[in-house]
Amino acid sequence: MANFLFVYRIKENHFSSMTPEEMQQNMQHWQTWIGEGLKKGWMLNPGDALKMEGRVVNAKKVVTDGPFVEAKEIVGGYSMISTDTIEEAAEFAKGCPCLPRGGSVEVRELQGVKING
């Protein structure tokens, strides 16, 4: 088994264009999808959603506000899953509730690097 990271990308106006009812339905879809993944064992960690505010530190150690406003998509959150192949991970990602609203899921295999501290 390998571990994968799902990076959820959403359009910058994803939430502002939703009515309160749509927001509630959206959250229910997320809870159902994540609950199913946890129950079936492929979802290791449901992760979390990310707030809009952030900072970017570059190689010169300059700190700027981020994410960048000019970006069409923003990273909205992440989850960790476990499965045999990246193809199978991508199949699980097809059920993601962000897809019907124009979002995407980046599927990346984790290297498994262990750092002893």
C-alpha positions as CSV (number, residue, x, y, z in Angstrom):
1,M,0.0,0.0,0.0
2,A,1.1,3.5,-0.7
3,N,0.0,6.8,0.8
4,F,-1.3,9.7,-1.3
5,L,-2.2,13.3,-0.7
6,F,-5.3,14.8,-2.2
7,V,-4.9,18.5,-2.7
8,Y,-8.3,20.1,-3.2
9,R,-8.3,23.1,-5.6
10,I,-11.3,25.3,-5.8
11,K,-12.2,28.4,-7.8
12,E,-11.6,31.6,-5.8
13,N,-15.3,32.5,-5.7
14,H,-16.3,28.9,-4.8
15,F,-18.0,29.8,-1.4
16,S,-19.1,33.3,-2.1
17,S,-21.3,32.1,-5.0
18,M,-23.2,29.6,-2.8
19,T,-26.5,30.2,-1.0
20,P,-26.7,29.1,2.6
21,E,-28.7,26.0,1.5
22,E,-26.1,25.1,-1.1
23,M,-23.3,25.5,1.5
24,Q,-25.2,23.1,3.8
25,Q,-25.6,20.6,1.0
26,N,-22.0,20.9,0.1
27,M,-20.9,20.2,3.6
28,Q,-23.2,17.2,3.8
29,H,-21.6,15.8,0.5
30,W,-18.1,16.3,2.1
31,Q,-19.1,14.5,5.3
32,T,-20.7,11.6,3.4
33,W,-17.7,11.2,1.0
34,I,-15.1,11.4,3.8
35,G,-17.2,9.2,6.1
36,E,-17.4,6.5,3.3
37,G,-13.6,6.7,2.7
38,L,-12.9,6.3,6.4
39,K,-15.3,3.4,6.8
40,K,-13.9,1.6,3.7
41,G,-10.3,2.3,4.9
42,W,-8.9,4.2,2.0
43,M,-9.1,7.6,3.7
44,L,-6.3,7.7,6.3
45,N,-6.8,11.3,7.5
46,P,-9.6,13.6,6.3
47,G,-7.2,16.6,6.7
48,D,-8.8,20.0,6.9
49,A,-10.0,23.0,4.9
50,L,-7.6,25.9,4.6
51,K,-8.5,29.5,5.4
52,M,-8.0,32.1,2.6
53,E,-5.3,34.1,4.4
54,G,-1.8,32.9,4.2
55,R,1.9,33.9,3.8
56,V,4.5,32.9,1.3
57,V,8.2,32.8,2.3
58,N,10.6,32.8,-0.6
59,A,14.3,31.7,-0.9
60,K,15.4,35.2,0.2
61,K,13.3,34.8,3.3
62,V,11.0,37.6,2.2
63,V,7.4,37.1,3.5
64,T,4.5,38.2,1.4
65,D,0.8,37.8,1.6
66,G,-0.7,34.8,-0.1
67,P,-2.3,32.9,-1.7
68,F,-1.9,35.2,-4.7
69,V,-5.0,37.1,-5.8
70,E,-4.3,36.6,-9.5
71,A,-4.6,32.8,-9.1
72,K,-7.8,31.4,-10.7
73,E,-7.8,28.4,-8.3
74,I,-6.8,28.2,-4.7
75,V,-5.8,25.3,-2.5
76,G,-8.9,24.7,-0.4
77,G,-7.8,21.8,1.7
78,Y,-6.2,18.3,1.7
79,S,-6.6,14.7,2.8
80,M,-4.4,11.7,3.0
81,I,-5.4,8.3,1.6
82,S,-3.9,4.8,1.3
83,T,-4.3,2.6,-1.7
84,D,-2.2,0.3,-4.0
85,T,-1.7,2.6,-7.0
86,I,-2.0,6.2,-8.1
87,E,-4.7,5.1,-10.6
88,E,-6.8,3.7,-7.8
89,A,-6.3,6.9,-5.8
90,A,-7.5,8.9,-8.8
91,E,-10.6,6.8,-9.0
92,F,-11.4,7.6,-5.3
93,A,-10.8,11.3,-6.1
94,K,-13.5,11.2,-8.7
95,G,-16.1,11.2,-5.9
96,C,-14.8,14.5,-4.5
97,P,-17.6,17.0,-3.8
98,C,-15.5,19.9,-5.1
99,L,-15.6,18.5,-8.7
100,P,-19.2,19.4,-9.6
101,R,-18.5,23.1,-8.8
102,G,-15.5,23.3,-11.1
103,G,-12.8,22.3,-8.6
104,S,-10.1,19.7,-9.0
105,V,-8.2,17.2,-7.0
106,E,-4.4,16.9,-7.3
107,V,-3.3,13.3,-6.4
108,R,0.3,13.0,-5.3
109,E,2.1,9.9,-3.9
110,L,4.0,10.5,-0.6
111,Q,7.6,9.5,-0.6
112,G,7.5,8.1,2.9
113,V,10.5,10.0,4.1
114,K,11.0,9.7,7.9
115,I,12.8,12.5,9.7
116,N,13.9,11.7,13.2
117,G,13.8,14.7,15.5
